């Protein structure tokens, strides 16, 4: 029980970062589920989605909703695009990488001003 209590008081940015990782997980498992035709990946999708939304919710206890949502979607979008490039052979173009880099810069900026 003390572990759960200590986890309940983590820095909201840790919750938000973890929520972003789980968002990358649920989008990846959604792709792997092949239109929700593979029950193992379907279950992984549901677990990651619930974890992601739950951690996002915890982060909004101390962070503004707008900042938390922007960072969550930004991390998820960047990570999902990176997974697409590295795992699913999505195209890698100069502009795609440039805009993904800009996205990370924006997330860092939000952290610095929040």
C-alpha positions as CSV (number, residue, x, y, z in Angstrom):
1,X,0.0,0.0,0.0
2,X,2.9,2.4,0.7
3,X,4.1,1.9,-2.9
4,X,0.7,3.0,-4.2
5,X,0.7,6.0,-1.9
6,X,4.1,7.1,-3.0
7,X,3.1,6.6,-6.7
8,X,0.1,8.8,-6.1
9,X,2.3,11.8,-5.4
10,X,4.7,11.6,-8.3
11,X,5.6,14.6,-10.4
12,X,2.7,15.2,-12.8
13,X,5.3,15.3,-15.7
14,X,6.2,11.7,-14.9
15,X,2.5,10.8,-15.2
16,X,2.3,12.7,-18.5
17,X,5.4,11.1,-20.0
18,X,4.1,7.6,-19.0
19,X,0.7,8.5,-20.5
20,X,2.5,9.4,-23.8
21,X,4.3,6.1,-23.8
22,X,1.1,4.2,-23.3
23,X,-0.4,6.3,-26.1
24,X,2.3,5.1,-28.4
25,X,1.5,1.6,-27.2
26,X,-2.2,1.8,-27.9
27,X,-1.7,3.2,-31.4
28,X,0.9,0.5,-32.2
29,X,-1.3,-2.3,-30.9
30,X,-4.2,-0.9,-32.8
31,X,-2.2,-1.2,-36.0
32,X,-1.0,-4.7,-35.1
33,X,-4.6,-5.8,-34.3
34,X,-5.3,-5.7,-38.0
35,X,-8.7,-4.0,-37.7
36,X,-9.4,-5.5,-34.3
37,X,-9.1,-9.0,-35.6
38,X,-6.4,-10.2,-33.3
39,X,-7.6,-10.6,-29.7
40,X,-4.2,-10.5,-28.1
41,X,-3.4,-7.2,-29.7
42,X,-7.0,-6.0,-29.0
43,X,-6.4,-6.6,-25.3
44,X,-3.0,-4.9,-25.3
45,X,-4.7,-1.9,-27.1
46,X,-7.4,-1.7,-24.4
47,X,-4.9,-1.9,-21.5
48,X,-2.6,0.7,-23.0
49,X,-5.5,3.0,-23.8
50,X,-6.9,2.8,-20.3
51,X,-3.5,3.3,-18.8
52,X,-2.8,6.3,-21.0
53,X,-6.1,8.1,-20.3
54,X,-5.8,7.3,-16.6
55,X,-2.3,8.7,-16.4
56,X,-3.3,11.8,-18.4
57,X,-6.1,12.3,-15.9
58,X,-3.6,12.1,-13.0
59,X,-1.3,14.6,-14.6
60,X,-4.2,17.2,-14.9
61,X,-4.4,17.3,-11.1
62,X,-1.4,19.7,-11.1
63,X,-0.9,20.7,-14.8
64,X,-3.3,22.8,-16.8
65,X,-5.6,20.8,-19.1
66,X,-4.3,22.5,-22.2
67,X,-0.7,21.9,-21.5
68,X,-1.3,18.3,-20.4
69,X,-3.3,17.5,-23.5
70,X,-0.9,19.2,-25.9
71,X,2.1,17.4,-24.5
72,X,0.2,14.0,-24.4
73,X,-0.9,14.2,-28.0
74,X,2.5,15.6,-29.0
75,X,4.4,12.7,-27.4
76,X,2.0,10.2,-28.8
77,X,2.1,11.7,-32.3
78,X,5.9,11.8,-32.3
79,X,6.4,8.4,-30.8
80,X,3.8,6.8,-33.1
81,X,5.4,8.4,-36.2
82,X,8.8,7.1,-35.0
83,X,7.4,3.6,-34.5
84,X,5.8,3.8,-38.0
85,X,9.2,4.7,-39.5
86,X,11.2,2.2,-37.5
87,X,8.8,-0.8,-37.4
88,X,6.3,-0.4,-40.1
89,X,8.6,1.1,-42.8
90,X,6.6,4.4,-43.1
91,X,8.3,6.8,-45.4
92,X,11.1,9.0,-44.0
93,X,11.3,12.3,-45.7
94,X,13.2,15.5,-44.8
95,X,10.0,17.4,-44.1
96,X,8.5,14.7,-42.0
97,X,11.5,14.5,-39.8
98,X,11.8,18.3,-39.7
99,X,8.2,18.7,-38.5
100,X,8.5,15.9,-36.0
101,X,11.6,17.7,-34.6
102,X,9.6,20.9,-34.4
103,X,6.9,19.0,-32.4
104,X,9.4,17.9,-29.8
105,X,10.7,21.4,-29.6
106,X,7.2,22.6,-28.9
107,X,6.7,20.0,-26.1
108,X,10.0,21.0,-24.5
109,X,8.8,24.7,-24.7
110,X,5.6,23.8,-23.0
111,X,7.5,22.1,-20.2
112,X,9.8,25.1,-19.8
113,X,6.9,27.6,-19.5
114,X,4.6,25.5,-17.3
